[in-house]
């Protein structure tokens, strides 16, 4: 099981993840796309990265708005796995 990070470590890491914020024991970001299919294509890329990492985000789809939330449920909070996947997602969103 991954170890939960301290509040200080989480804040430090979030400083390098624009648009990501902490809500309790979850980090989250809202992505906006020009159309529905572009957002769905992005979700497909996120799904591949998540499956490769064996760590899966909660995904909320609202037409052109996608909200991704990350937490390590078996650890009961935010771990390095969440921040690493958020960094991968950021790279995907830049493509």
N, C-alpha and C positions, 0 to 999 in steps of 0.2 A: 504494500500500500504506500502511495506517495505521501510525503509529509506536508502538512499544511504550512503555508508561508506566514511569516509575521506581517503585521500591518505595514511596517516600514519597508519590508522587502516588496510587498505588493505595490505600494505607492511609487517606489523607485522604478519598478518595472513598467508600471502604467505610464510613467513619464515619457517612455520611448514608444508608446502605442497610441498615436493620435486618435481621438474619438472614443477610445475605450474608457469605461468608467466602472467603478465598483458599486454594486448594490448588495449590501450584506455580504453573503458568502459566494457571490457570483460576479464575474466580469462580463460586461455586455457592450455591444456596439450596434448602432443602426446604420445600415448601408442603403443608399438610395440609387436606383438604376433608372435608365431612360425608358425602359419598357419591361414588361413582365418576363419575356424570354431571356433577356440579358441577366436578370436576377436569378432565374432558374438555372441558367448556364453556370453562374457563379456558385450556386448551391451545389451543383454537380462537382465542381472543382474542390469545394470545401469538403464534400462528402468523401472524395478520394483521399485527401490529406488526412481527414479524421480517421478513416479506416486504416490507413497506413500507420498512424500513430496509436491506433486502438484506443482512441479518446474522442468522444462524440459530443458536439454542441447541441444545445436546444435551439431549434430553428423556428422562427415565426415569419410567415410570408403574408404580406398585405400588399398585393398588386405589385408596385414597383419598390416597395420598402421591405427589406429583410432585416430582422433583428436576430443576432446571434448571441447566445449566452453560454458561458463556460464555467463549470465548477466540477471538482472531482468529488462525486457523490460518495464514494466509499471512504474518502478521507474527511468528509463533512465540511469542505471548504475549498479555498483556492490553493492550488499547488503549482509547482513549476510546469507541470504538464499543461495546465490551462494557459499559462503565459507563453509557452513554446508554441502551442497551437494558435494562439492569437497572433503571434508573429508570422506564422506561416500564412494565416488568413490575410494578414495585411499585405504580404507579398503577392498573394493571389488577386487581391482587390486592385493592385497597381497594374495588373496586366491588361 
